[in-house]
Amino acid sequence: MKIQLRKLKSRLGEQRVIEKFLWLPVQIGDDIRWLERVRIVQEVIEVDVGGSMEWGNYAYKWLNVKFVGSVIGR
């Protein structure tokens, strides 16, 4: 079960570092990685919800910004 306590709108511009194993290829910029454990910096961004017929309607989501490095020895 997952409960989101704080809305992403209030966290706009906030960054976090996640650590995960990439089973499928992930591309950030010109760098593509897969089948390894990595750390990824993510940032909350504002995305215009196109086709909603409501001007100024936005969604907020985490965007992968860059790879911090591989996690070795875990």
JOLIN-V669547 format. One line per field, one symbol per residue. psi: psi as a letter, one per 30 degrees, with the letter a starting at -180 (. if undefined). A space follows every 10 residues. Layout:
# JOLIN-V669547
psi=???
This chain:
# JOLIN-V669547
psi=kkkjekkfef gkfkllklkl kjelkkkjbg kkllhlklkk klkklkkkjk gfgjkgjllk lkkkelkelk jkg.
